[in-house]
Amino acid sequence: MLPMVNLQIRDHTKELLDGEQVPFEAIQQNMKELNFINTWLGGHAITIKGVKKMLLSLSVHRQVTICEIGCGGGDNLLAVSKWCTANNIKARFVGIDIKPSCISFAKQQCAALNAEWIIADYMQCNFQQNKPDIIFSSLFCHHFKEDDLILMLQWMKQNAAGGFFINDLQRHPLAYHSIKLLTTLFSKSYLVRNDAPLSVARAFTKKEWIQLLEWAGITGYSLQWKWAFRYLITYCHG
């Protein structure tokens, strides 16, 4: 029998990865397993769909700058870079993460990328005249409280020259119990085993996303459901 969990309301329990004293070895294993999960459950494919949709809307005919906030180990940017190369799109990348260990791992696995890596709270970054064409986040928004997420949406809108997109989880019972079972059986990372189902419990429903975007003063966006239990939100400057 599945354990009882109330997914009608959002869980605000802090994830272990958001702790202050996480060993580098644990973060490294966590990043490797998240990359595997994103590859096989379609997370990277959704990110690439976001990039494609943004590029079609922006009609950029030069080198495009793509920035990810909360970039973790850089696996999203690496997947996007491979897609850009395969489609003859010139791109440079900016990865921002508050954890030095994540940026260190990203530099290791993305050494060949045309990328700038920034260790900082993304809110401390103000691009002003050199704004990235596209800013995105993947599996990042659910880490934040609602008030902080509203500020994030506004920051992304203000700091992206062309627009932004978000790839994040849907709070859903099937998503929760499926990832809990899979990580219990196969994960070697205590971070993944704890945080993967908790991430789903911390995620937002479609109704909640619509409310958050309204509170952030953002209109003219697209919100699409994607398999497996994800939302792709895109916004382009008019």
GUSE-727664 format. One record per residue: chain; x, y, z of N, C-alpha, C in turn; residue number from 1. Coordinates in nm, 4 decimals, m for minus. Example, Ala and Ser with C-alpha at 12.3 -4.5 7.8 and 13.67 -1.06 7.14 Angstrom:
// GUSE-727664
 c      n_X      n_Y      n_Z     ca_X     ca_Y     ca_Z      c_X      c_Y      c_Z   k
 A   1.3190  m0.5690   0.7800   1.2300  m0.4500   0.7800   1.3200  m0.3300   0.7800   1
 A   1.2850  m0.2250   0.7080   1.3670  m0.1060   0.7140   1.2900   0.0030   0.7870   2
// end
This chain:
// GUSE-727664
 c      n_X      n_Y      n_Z     ca_X     ca_Y     ca_Z      c_X      c_Y      c_Z   k
 A   0.0847  m0.1204   0.0000   0.0000   0.0000   0.0000   0.0879   0.1249   0.0000   1
 A   0.0562   0.2212  m0.0852   0.1359   0.3433  m0.0946   0.1168   0.4299   0.0286   2
 A   0.2245   0.4902   0.0788   0.2121   0.5783   0.1952   0.1275   0.7000   0.1622   3
 A   0.0574   0.7490   0.2639  m0.0285   0.8650   0.2440   0.0558   0.9921   0.2321   4
 A   0.0290   1.0715   0.1323   0.0927   1.2016   0.1172  m0.0112   1.2963   0.0586   5
 A  m0.0201   1.4138   0.1148  m0.1202   1.5110   0.0707  m0.0602   1.6012  m0.0355   6
 A  m0.0952   1.5769  m0.1605  m0.0446   1.6573  m0.2702  m0.1439   1.7652  m0.3124   7
 A  m0.2511   1.7790  m0.2361  m0.3466   1.8864  m0.2645  m0.2859   2.0223  m0.2326   8
 A  m0.1947   2.0224  m0.1358  m0.1247   2.1458  m0.0996   0.0249   2.1262  m0.1218   9
 A   0.0936   2.2335  m0.1478   0.2363   2.2282  m0.1773   0.3177   2.2045  m0.0504  10
 A   0.4140   2.1135  m0.0582   0.5043   2.0845   0.0532   0.6149   2.1897   0.0558  11
 A   0.6447   2.2446   0.1726   0.7504   2.3448   0.1850   0.8735   2.2916   0.2598  12
 A   0.8814   2.1590   0.2759   0.9980   2.0986   0.3395   1.1225   2.1261   0.2555  13
 A   1.2287   2.1682   0.3209   1.3519   2.2022   0.2500   1.4204   2.0768   0.1965  14
 A   1.4680   2.0821   0.0737   1.5406   1.9706   0.0155   1.6816   1.9612   0.0740  15
 A   1.7345   1.8384   0.0804   1.8687   1.8186   0.1356   1.9738   1.8929   0.0531  16
 A   1.9538   1.8992  m0.0782   2.0506   1.9666  m0.1656   2.0623   2.1145  m0.1334  17
 A   1.9596   2.1712  m0.0737   1.9614   2.3130  m0.0394   2.0305   2.3404   0.0937  18
 A   2.0855   2.2345   0.1562   2.1581   2.2521   0.2810   2.2936   2.3173   0.2601  19
 A   2.3531   2.3602   0.3680   2.4794   2.4354   0.3604   2.6024   2.3467   0.3517  20
 A   2.5977   2.2261   0.4081   2.7179   2.1432   0.4212   2.7029   2.0108   0.3484  21
 A   2.6757   2.0170   0.2201   2.6625   1.8944   0.1403   2.7987   1.8599   0.0807  22
 A   2.8523   1.7403   0.1080   2.9848   1.7039   0.0550   2.9870   1.7040  m0.0978  23
 A   3.1030   1.7388  m0.1539   3.1164   1.7453  m0.2997   3.0861   1.6097  m0.3644  24
 A   3.1311   1.5001  m0.3012   3.1078   1.3673  m0.3572   2.9586   1.3379  m0.3682  25
 A   2.8827   1.3829  m0.2693   2.7378   1.3606  m0.2712   2.6719   1.4435  m0.3814  26
 A   2.7171   1.5681  m0.3980   2.6634   1.6529  m0.5049   2.6988   1.5948  m0.6413  27
 A   2.8208   1.5433  m0.6551   2.8640   1.4850  m0.7822   2.7760   1.3663  m0.8204  28
 A   2.7488   1.2770  m0.7252   2.6619   1.1623  m0.7528   2.5203   1.2078  m0.7847  29
 A   2.4744   1.3101  m0.7126   2.3418   1.3669  m0.7362   2.3315   1.4227  m0.8784  30
 A   2.4325   1.4974  m0.9226   2.4311   1.5566  m1.0558   2.4312   1.4490  m1.1647  31
 A   2.5099   1.3434  m1.1451   2.5162   1.2355  m1.2433   2.3812   1.1667  m1.2581  32
 A   2.3152   1.1409  m1.1445   2.1865   1.0716  m1.1502   2.0764   1.1609  m1.2056  33
 A   2.0807   1.2905  m1.1737   1.9812   1.3822  m1.2295   1.9956   1.3923  m1.3814  34
 A   2.1192   1.3906  m1.4283   2.1427   1.3930  m1.5723   2.0823   1.2689  m1.6380  35
 A   2.0999   1.1530  m1.5748   2.0431   1.0283  m1.6265   1.8904   1.0363  m1.6289  36
 A   1.8307   1.0842  m1.5193   1.6851   1.0958  m1.5105   1.6330   1.1909  m1.6181  37
 A   1.6987   1.3061  m1.6332   1.6550   1.4048  m1.7329   1.6698   1.3528  m1.8755  38
 A   1.7711   1.2708  m1.8978   1.7929   1.2152  m2.0309   1.6843   1.1145  m2.0662  39
 A   1.6539   1.0247  m1.9730   1.5641   0.9143  m2.0037   1.4173   0.9453  m1.9780  40
 A   1.3864   1.0445  m1.8973   1.2462   1.0808  m1.8747   1.2065   1.2075  m1.9512  41
 A   1.2944   1.2530  m2.0401   1.2570   1.3593  m2.1326   1.2803   1.5007  m2.0841  42
 A   1.3469   1.5184  m1.9709   1.3698   1.6529  m1.9189   1.4539   1.7386  m2.0121  43
 A   1.5626   1.6809  m2.0647   1.6473   1.7559  m2.1578   1.5728   1.7858  m2.2874  44
 A   1.4898   1.6917  m2.3305   1.4129   1.7123  m2.4535   1.3189   1.8313  m2.4395  45
 A   1.2609   1.8485  m2.3201   1.1710   1.9621  m2.2967   1.2498   2.0927  m2.2961  46
 A   1.3673   2.0914  m2.2359   1.4529   2.2107  m2.2373   1.4871   2.2505  m2.3802  47
 A   1.5209   2.1529  m2.4635   1.5532   2.1816  m2.6030   1.4298   2.2349  m2.6772  48
 A   1.3124   2.1823  m2.6447   1.1896   2.2363  m2.7035   1.1720   2.3832  m2.6651  49
 A   1.2072   2.4156  m2.5412   1.1999   2.5548  m2.4975   1.2930   2.6438  m2.5776  50
 A   1.4165   2.5971  m2.5984   1.5135   2.6733  m2.6769   1.4639   2.6904  m2.8205  51
 A   1.4148   2.5842  m2.8816   1.3651   2.5903  m3.0190   1.2506   2.6912  m3.0320  52
 A   1.1587   2.6851  m2.9375   1.0438   2.7757  m2.9420   1.0874   2.9207  m2.9278  53
 A   1.1835   2.9454  m2.8388   1.2325   3.0810  m2.8194   1.3039   3.1315  m2.9446  54
 A   1.3874   3.0480  m3.0042   1.4621   3.0898  m3.1230   1.3693   3.1204  m3.2401  55
 A   1.2619   3.0435  m3.2551   1.1646   3.0695  m3.3606   1.0957   3.2038  m3.3404  56
 A   1.0684   3.2360  m3.2136   1.0004   3.3625  m3.1834   1.0934   3.4819  m3.1964  57
 A   1.2227   3.4616  m3.1623   1.3167   3.5738  m3.1594   1.3807   3.6009  m3.2945  58
 A   1.3876   3.5000  m3.3814   1.4491   3.5157  m3.5140   1.5906   3.5747  m3.5041  59
 A   1.6734   3.5140  m3.4179   1.8111   3.5597  m3.4004   1.8980   3.5032  m3.5121  60
 A   1.9717   3.5898  m3.5829   2.0553   3.5464  m3.6948   2.2031   3.5727  m3.6659  61
 A   2.2429   3.5506  m3.5449   2.3824   3.5693  m3.5035   2.4078   3.4718  m3.3906  62
 A   2.5237   3.4822  m3.3285   2.5488   3.3991  m3.2113   2.4481   3.4322  m3.1023  63
 A   2.3845   3.3314  m3.0481   2.2839   3.3507  m2.9453   2.3447   3.3192  m2.8087  64
 A   2.3101   3.3987  m2.7088   2.3571   3.3743  m2.5727   2.2428   3.3170  m2.4902  65
 A   2.2686   3.2006  m2.4323   2.1676   3.1289  m2.3552   2.2180   3.1126  m2.2131  66
 A   2.1394   3.1594  m2.1165   2.1787   3.1591  m1.9753   2.0845   3.0707  m1.8948  67
 A   2.1426   2.9853  m1.8123   2.0621   2.9041  m1.7205   2.0905   2.9470  m1.5772  68
 A   1.9852   2.9763  m1.5019   2.0007   3.0038  m1.3594   1.9732   2.8745  m1.2826  69
 A   2.0522   2.8525  m1.1771   2.0445   2.7249  m1.1064   2.0918   2.6123  m1.1953  70
 A   2.2085   2.6324  m1.2578   2.2543   2.5411  m1.3636   2.3043   2.4078  m1.3110  71
 A   2.3274   2.3961  m1.1794   2.3748   2.2694  m1.1255   2.5028   2.2245  m1.1924  72
 A   2.5040   2.0983  m1.2364   2.6242   2.0422  m1.2989   2.6391   2.0718  m1.4460  73
 A   2.5509   2.1552  m1.5013   2.5655   2.1976  m1.6402   2.5105   2.1015  m1.7428  74
 A   2.4392   1.9964  m1.6998   2.3925   1.8957  m1.7950   2.2895   1.9517  m1.8933  75
 A   2.2064   2.0474  m1.8480   2.1104   2.1099  m1.9395   2.1816   2.1874  m2.0501  76
 A   2.2795   2.2671  m2.0097   2.3535   2.3470  m2.1081   2.4310   2.2586  m2.2044  77
 A   2.4814   2.1475  m2.1538   2.5532   2.0539  m2.2408   2.4587   1.9939  m2.3445  78
 A   2.3379   1.9577  m2.3025   2.2390   1.9027  m2.3957   2.1981   2.0067  m2.5003  79
 A   2.1791   2.1300  m2.4565   2.1434   2.2382  m2.5494   2.2570   2.2646  m2.6466  80
 A   2.3799   2.2627  m2.5965   2.4964   2.2860  m2.6820   2.5067   2.1808  m2.7924  81
 A   2.4825   2.0556  m2.7575   2.4883   1.9477  m2.8579   2.3806   1.9691  m2.9639  82
 A   2.2611   2.0115  m2.9203   2.1533   2.0367  m3.0162   2.1887   2.1548  m3.1066  83
 A   2.2444   2.2611  m3.0491   2.2844   2.3781  m3.1286   2.3898   2.3404  m3.2317  84
 A   2.4877   2.2612  m3.1916   2.5927   2.2180  m3.2838   2.5343   2.1361  m3.3985  85
 A   2.4428   2.0444  m3.3642   2.3813   1.9592  m3.4666   2.2956   2.0386  m3.5644  86
 A   2.2489   2.1570  m3.5211   2.1618   2.2379  m3.6063   2.2297   2.3656  m3.6561  87
 A   2.3638   2.3672  m3.6488   2.4438   2.4789  m3.7012   2.4030   2.6140  m3.6421  88
 A   2.3751   2.6131  m3.5130   2.3403   2.7365  m3.4422   2.4588   2.7775  m3.3547  89
 A   2.5102   2.8972  m3.3799   2.6217   2.9470  m3.2993   2.5684   2.9961  m3.1644  90
 A   2.6268   2.9458  m3.0583   2.5758   2.9812  m2.9260   2.6879   2.9898  m2.8242  91
 A   2.6691   3.0786  m2.7296   2.7537   3.0814  m2.6105   2.6603   3.0686  m2.4911  92
 A   2.7162   3.0232  m2.3801   2.6336   2.9876  m2.2668   2.6821   3.0540  m2.1387  93
 A   2.5880   3.0794  m2.0510   2.6178   3.1323  m1.9180   2.5461   3.0433  m1.8169  94
 A   2.6229   2.9888  m1.7235   2.5649   2.9072  m1.6177   2.5828   2.9747  m1.4832  95
 A   2.4743   2.9898  m1.4097   2.4784   3.0558  m1.2788   2.4294   2.9588  m1.1721  96
 A   2.5079   2.9416  m1.0677   2.4649   2.8597  m0.9537   2.5313   2.9134  m0.8271  97
 A   2.4581   2.9062  m0.7181   2.5076   2.9618  m0.5922   2.6103   2.8707  m0.5257  98
 A   2.6114   2.7426  m0.5646   2.7002   2.6451  m0.5001   2.8313   2.6308  m0.5784  99
 A   2.9457   2.6609  m0.5166   3.0747   2.6432  m0.5846   3.0976   2.4999  m0.6299 100
 A   3.0498   2.4018  m0.5532   3.0699   2.2613  m0.5898   2.9969   2.2271  m0.7189 101
 A   2.8792   2.2855  m0.7404   2.8051   2.2611  m0.8646   2.8784   2.3208  m0.9842 102
 A   2.9281   2.4421  m0.9690   3.0021   2.5066  m1.0782   3.1319   2.4308  m1.1069 103
 A   3.1965   2.3814  m1.0019   3.3185   2.3034  m1.0206   3.2904   2.1779  m1.1029 104
 A   3.1812   2.1102  m1.0713   3.1432   1.9904  m1.1471   3.1045   2.0262  m1.2903 105
 A   3.0328   2.1378  m1.3064   2.9926   2.1823  m1.4402   3.1143   2.2098  m1.5275 106
 A   3.2159   2.2734  m1.4713   3.3378   2.3025  m1.5472   3.4071   2.1737  m1.5909 107
 A   3.3995   2.0704  m1.5083   3.4622   1.9424  m1.5421   3.3912   1.8747  m1.6586 108
 A   3.2584   1.8659  m1.6507   3.1868   1.7899  m1.7525   3.1536   1.8719  m1.8773 109
 A   3.1714   2.0039  m1.8688   3.1388   2.0904  m1.9830   3.2609   2.1695  m2.0286 110
 A   3.3766   2.1086  m2.0178   3.5017   2.1799  m2.0472   3.5070   2.2321  m2.1902 111
 A   3.4418   2.1629  m2.2835   3.4482   2.2024  m2.4246   3.3463   2.3099  m2.4606 112
 A   3.2600   2.3457  m2.3657   3.1546   2.4432  m2.3944   3.2096   2.5849  m2.4044 113
 A   3.1520   2.6639  m2.4938   3.1781   2.8076  m2.5000   3.0916   2.8720  m2.3914 114
 A   3.1422   2.8689  m2.2683   3.0566   2.9048  m2.1553   3.1288   2.9898  m2.0521 115
 A   3.0490   3.0718  m1.9866   3.0938   3.1478  m1.8706   3.0197   3.0918  m1.7491 116
 A   3.0935   3.0623  m1.6433   3.0338   3.0044  m1.5229   3.0413   3.1056  m1.4091 117
 A   2.9284   3.1305  m1.3453   2.9204   3.2327  m1.2410   2.8723   3.1693  m1.1112 118
 A   2.9519   3.1850  m1.0053   2.9117   3.1392  m0.8722   2.8448   3.2561  m0.8016 119
 A   2.7138   3.2511  m0.7923   2.6407   3.3628  m0.7316   2.4935   3.3276  m0.7178 120
 A   2.4270   3.3976  m0.6288   2.2815   3.4008  m0.6291   2.2418   3.4740  m0.7572 121
 A   2.1549   3.4143  m0.8366   2.1213   3.4750  m0.9663   2.0710   3.6183  m0.9499 122
 A   2.0073   3.6498  m0.8353   1.9536   3.7837  m0.8133   2.0636   3.8892  m0.8055 123
 A   2.1863   3.8458  m0.7788   2.2991   3.9386  m0.7716   2.3552   3.9709  m0.9105 124
 A   2.3078   3.9013  m1.0112   2.3560   3.9226  m1.1485   2.2645   4.0214  m1.2197 125
 A   2.3237   4.1280  m1.2685   2.2490   4.2284  m1.3446   2.3223   4.2503  m1.4756 126
 A   2.2659   4.1994  m1.5838   2.3363   4.1987  m1.7116   2.3356   4.3345  m1.7810 127
 A   2.2365   4.4158  m1.7526   2.2256   4.5506  m1.8079   2.2439   4.5511  m1.9608 128
 A   2.3594   4.5977  m2.0106   2.3792   4.6136  m2.1552   2.4092   4.4819  m2.2260 129
 A   2.4574   4.3807  m2.1543   2.4933   4.2532  m2.2168   2.3965   4.1434  m2.1744 130
 A   2.2698   4.1674  m2.1972   2.1684   4.0708  m2.1569   2.1736   3.9457  m2.2447 131
 A   2.1592   3.8273  m2.1845   2.1467   3.7060  m2.2660   2.0208   3.7135  m2.3514 132
 A   2.0242   3.6504  m2.4670   1.9040   3.6462  m2.5508   1.7938   3.5664  m2.4815 133
 A   1.8344   3.4549  m2.4207   1.7390   3.3649  m2.3553   1.7896   3.3323  m2.2161 134
 A   1.7023   3.3407  m2.1183   1.7301   3.2917  m1.9839   1.6325   3.1787  m1.9556 135
 A   1.6814   3.0717  m1.8949   1.5900   2.9635  m1.8595   1.6284   2.8997  m1.7271 136
 A   1.5329   2.8268  m1.6723   1.5586   2.7442  m1.5546   1.4933   2.6086  m1.5755 137
 A   1.5554   2.5051  m1.5215   1.5027   2.3695  m1.5307   1.5122   2.3041  m1.3938 138
 A   1.3997   2.2590  m1.3427   1.3940   2.1961  m1.2100   1.4532   2.2861  m1.1020 139
 A   1.4260   2.4136  m1.1134   1.4815   2.5135  m1.0215   1.3722   2.5850  m0.9422 140
 A   1.2617   2.6136  m1.0072   1.1584   2.6977  m0.9462   1.0969   2.6356  m0.8210 141
 A   1.0840   2.5036  m0.8195   1.0186   2.4404  m0.7050   1.1011   2.4483  m0.5765 142
 A   1.2247   2.4936  m0.5875   1.3073   2.5118  m0.4681   1.2668   2.6360  m0.3879 143
 A   1.1824   2.7226  m0.4449   1.1586   2.8546  m0.3873   1.0181   2.8698  m0.3287 144
 A   1.0089   2.9596  m0.2326   0.8788   2.9999  m0.1816   0.8104   3.0858  m0.2870 145
 A   0.6798   3.0955  m0.2764   0.6021   3.1658  m0.3776   0.6459   3.3109  m0.3960 146
 A   0.6689   3.3824  m0.2866   0.7095   3.5228  m0.2972   0.8428   3.5371  m0.3702 147
 A   0.9368   3.4454  m0.3407   1.0674   3.4488  m0.4072   1.0554   3.4127  m0.5549 148
 A   0.9620   3.3233  m0.5861   0.9430   3.2833  m0.7244   0.8847   3.3967  m0.8087 149
 A   0.7984   3.4758  m0.7496   0.7451   3.5933  m0.8193   0.8593   3.6880  m0.8562 150
 A   0.9520   3.7090  m0.7626   1.0687   3.7932  m0.7905   1.1558   3.7323  m0.8998 151
 A   1.1661   3.5986  m0.9004   1.2451   3.5318  m1.0032   1.1850   3.5528  m1.1417 152
 A   1.0549   3.5390  m1.1528   0.9876   3.5599  m1.2805   1.0118   3.7019  m1.3316 153
 A   1.0023   3.7972  m1.2415   1.0252   3.9367  m1.2806   1.1702   3.9599  m1.3199 154
 A   1.2634   3.8977  m1.2473   1.4064   3.9105  m1.2791   1.4364   3.8524  m1.4168 155
 A   1.3816   3.7349  m1.4464   1.4051   3.6718  m1.5762   1.3530   3.7595  m1.6891 156
 A   1.2354   3.8167  m1.6702   1.1776   3.9045  m1.7721   1.2650   4.0279  m1.7936 157
 A   1.3160   4.0857  m1.6862   1.3938   4.2093  m1.6951   1.5331   4.1864  m1.7519 158
 A   1.5906   4.0681  m1.7282   1.7308   4.0446  m1.7636   1.7516   3.9683  m1.8941 159
 A   1.6454   3.9218  m1.9557   1.6579   3.8516  m2.0836   1.6265   3.9478  m2.1974 160
 A   1.7138   3.9527  m2.2964   1.6918   4.0418  m2.4104   1.5723   3.9970  m2.4930 161
 A   1.5573   3.8648  m2.5072   1.4492   3.8128  m2.5895   1.3338   3.7544  m2.5120 162
 A   1.3647   3.6853  m2.4051   1.2603   3.6226  m2.3254   1.3164   3.5105  m2.2403 163
 A   1.2272   3.4367  m2.1767   1.2707   3.3294  m2.0878   1.1775   3.2098  m2.1004 164
 A   1.2267   3.0957  m2.0516   1.1384   2.9799  m2.0382   1.1734   2.9013  m1.9135 165
 A   1.0758   2.8229  m1.8678   1.0872   2.7437  m1.7456   1.0447   2.6010  m1.7771 166
 A   1.1253   2.5062  m1.7342   1.0944   2.3643  m1.7441   1.0911   2.3115  m1.6012 167
 A   0.9720   2.2787  m1.5532   0.9653   2.2319  m1.4148   0.8540   2.1298  m1.3956 168
 A   0.8536   2.0699  m1.2784   0.7675   1.9572  m1.2479   0.6225   1.9965  m1.2221 169
 A   0.5348   1.8997  m1.2436   0.3945   1.9126  m1.2048   0.3727   1.8326  m1.0763 170
 A   0.3047   1.8901  m0.9814   0.2690   1.8171  m0.8586   0.1527   1.7233  m0.8903 171
 A   0.1815   1.5934  m0.8887   0.0813   1.4950  m0.9294   0.1107   1.3625  m0.8566 172
 A   0.0075   1.2917  m0.8088   0.0303   1.1672  m0.7339   0.1086   1.0617  m0.8123 173
 A   0.0769   1.0426  m0.9408   0.1473   0.9416  m1.0183   0.2946   0.9774  m1.0343 174
 A   0.3233   1.1055  m1.0569   0.4628   1.1498  m1.0672   0.5361   1.1257  m0.9358 175
 A   0.4709   1.1583  m0.8259   0.5334   1.1436  m0.6926   0.5667   0.9972  m0.6636 176
 A   0.4684   0.9095  m0.6762   0.4893   0.7694  m0.6383   0.5801   0.6973  m0.7369 177
 A   0.5763   0.7358  m0.8635   0.6637   0.6728  m0.9625   0.8101   0.7045  m0.9365 178
 A   0.8403   0.8318  m0.9146   0.9808   0.8691  m0.8929   1.0297   0.8191  m0.7577 179
 A   0.9408   0.8106  m0.6605   0.9802   0.7570  m0.5294   1.0183   0.6098  m0.5418 180
 A   0.9386   0.5331  m0.6161   0.9677   0.3914  m0.6362   1.0969   0.3724  m0.7150 181
 A   1.1124   0.4474  m0.8248   1.2306   0.4330  m0.9092   1.3589   0.4675  m0.8349 182
 A   1.3556   0.5759  m0.7593   1.4781   0.6168  m0.6891   1.5074   0.5250  m0.5698 183
 A   1.4043   0.4727  m0.5065   1.4253   0.3771  m0.3972   1.4934   0.2512  m0.4484 184
 A   1.4526   0.2064  m0.5665   1.5066   0.0827  m0.6228   1.6448   0.1001  m0.6850 185
 A   1.6686   0.2155  m0.7497   1.7871   0.2256  m0.8346   1.8888   0.3329  m0.7955 186
 A   1.8515   0.4308  m0.7158   1.9435   0.5407  m0.6879   2.0480   0.5028  m0.5829 187
 A   2.1700   0.5473  m0.6061   2.2783   0.5317  m0.5085   2.3014   0.6613  m0.4305 188
 A   2.2235   0.7644  m0.4622   2.2411   0.8964  m0.4001   2.1332   0.9202  m0.2945 189
 A   2.1760   0.9448  m0.1729   2.0781   0.9753  m0.0681   2.0076   1.1070  m0.0970 190
 A   2.0745   1.1971  m0.1685   2.0119   1.3237  m0.2066   1.8969   1.2992  m0.3047 191
 A   1.9224   1.2167  m0.4044   1.8199   1.1875  m0.5045   1.7034   1.1122  m0.4418 192
 A   1.7324   1.0134  m0.3580   1.6252   0.9343  m0.2966   1.5335   1.0218  m0.2108 193
 A   1.5918   1.1208  m0.1440   1.5103   1.2105  m0.0612   1.4461   1.3218  m0.1438 194
 A   1.5264   1.3842  m0.2301   1.4825   1.5082  m0.2946   1.3953   1.4885  m0.4179 195
 A   1.4109   1.3751  m0.4887   1.3329   1.3573  m0.6124   1.1822   1.3551  m0.5853 196
 A   1.1326   1.2701  m0.4929   0.9882   1.2762  m0.4640   0.9476   1.4063  m0.3953 197
 A   1.0364   1.4599  m0.3107   1.0059   1.5866  m0.2441   0.9943   1.6996  m0.3463 198
 A   1.0748   1.6945  m0.4526   1.0662   1.7956  m0.5587   0.9271   1.7982  m0.6212 199
 A   0.8692   1.6797  m0.6407   0.7341   1.6724  m0.6965   0.6337   1.7324  m0.5985 200
 A   0.6507   1.6991  m0.4697   0.5593   1.7517  m0.3679   0.5718   1.9034  m0.3528 201
 A   0.6887   1.9581  m0.3873   0.7122   2.1023  m0.3800   0.6744   2.1749  m0.5095 202
 A   0.6411   2.1002  m0.6129   0.6134   2.1588  m0.7434   0.4760   2.2253  m0.7476 203
 A   0.4443   2.2863  m0.8619   0.3227   2.3659  m0.8761   0.2255   2.3020  m0.9748 204
 A   0.0990   2.3283  m0.9521  m0.0052   2.2881  m1.0455  m0.0223   2.3975  m1.1510 205
 A  m0.0963   2.3668  m1.2558  m0.1227   2.4655  m1.3608  m0.1936   2.5884  m1.3043 206
 A  m0.2919   2.5661  m1.2184  m0.3664   2.6766  m1.1573  m0.2734   2.7668  m1.0773 207
 A  m0.1791   2.7051  m1.0046  m0.0848   2.7828  m0.9237   0.0112   2.8624  m1.0111 208
 A   0.0565   2.8030  m1.1230   0.1445   2.8757  m1.2147   0.0741   2.9981  m1.2727 209
 A  m0.0500   2.9812  m1.3117  m0.1257   3.0935  m1.3673  m0.1365   3.2060  m1.2654 210
 A  m0.1591   3.1699  m1.1390  m0.1691   3.2705  m1.0340  m0.0358   3.3403  m1.0104 211
 A   0.0725   3.2636  m1.0080   0.2056   3.3209  m0.9862   0.2448   3.4171  m1.0981 212
 A   0.2173   3.3783  m1.2214   0.2486   3.4645  m1.3352   0.1665   3.5926  m1.3320 213
 A   0.0416   3.5810  m1.2888  m0.0424   3.7006  m1.2751   0.0137   3.7930  m1.1681 214
 A   0.0524   3.7358  m1.0545   0.1096   3.8175  m0.9464   0.2400   3.8840  m0.9902 215
 A   0.3158   3.8167  m1.0771   0.4424   3.8724  m1.1264   0.4199   3.9775  m1.2345 216
 A   0.2955   3.9936  m1.2787   0.2646   4.0926  m1.3817   0.3055   4.0494  m1.5207 217
 A   0.3105   3.9181  m1.5442   0.3545   3.8659  m1.6736   0.2340   3.8144  m1.7513 218
 A   0.2170   3.8676  m1.8714   0.1085   3.8254  m1.9598   0.1668   3.7845  m2.0949 219
 A   0.0862   3.7237  m2.1786   0.1330   3.6856  m2.3109   0.2272   3.5677  m2.3108 220
 A   0.2220   3.4863  m2.2091   0.3090   3.3687  m2.1981   0.2377   3.2456  m2.2537 221
 A   0.3127   3.1386  m2.2693   0.2577   3.0084  m2.3073   0.2871   2.9101  m2.1950 222
 A   0.1879   2.8319  m2.1555   0.2041   2.7299  m2.0513   0.1549   2.5979  m2.1080 223
 A   0.2473   2.5033  m2.1262   0.2137   2.3750  m2.1878   0.2525   2.2594  m2.0972 224
 A   0.1654   2.1587  m2.0889   0.1987   2.0353  m2.0168   0.2814   1.9458  m2.1072 225
 A   0.3858   1.8865  m2.0498   0.4719   1.7962  m2.1254   0.4919   1.6668  m2.0461 226
 A   0.5058   1.5573  m2.1198   0.5417   1.4306  m2.0569   0.6887   1.4333  m2.0164 227
 A   0.7333   1.3831  m1.8997   0.6502   1.3186  m1.7999   0.6258   1.4150  m1.6837 228
 A   0.5024   1.4631  m1.6744   0.4585   1.5496  m1.5649   0.5465   1.6729  m1.5485 229
 A   0.5535   1.7495  m1.6557   0.6294   1.8748  m1.6553   0.5445   1.9857  m1.7156 230
 A   0.5825   2.1075  m1.6846   0.5271   2.2248  m1.7502   0.6396   2.2995  m1.8199 231
 A   0.6114   2.3436  m1.9418   0.7021   2.4309  m2.0158   0.6343   2.5658  m2.0287 232
 A   0.6947   2.6654  m1.9658   0.6414   2.8018  m1.9691   0.7377   2.8863  m2.0519 233
 A   0.6865   2.9541  m2.1526   0.7712   3.0395  m2.2360   0.7126   3.1803  m2.2408 234
 A   0.8041   3.2768  m2.2419   0.7642   3.4171  m2.2535   0.8637   3.4893  m2.3437 235
 A   0.8129   3.5579  m2.4443   0.8970   3.6386  m2.5339   0.8546   3.7839  m2.5261 236
 A   0.9507   3.8723  m2.5254   0.9197   4.0152  m2.5276   0.8504   4.0505  m2.6592 237
 A   0.7472   4.1285  m2.6491   0.6739   4.1668  m2.7698   0.7465   4.2742  m2.8491 238
// end
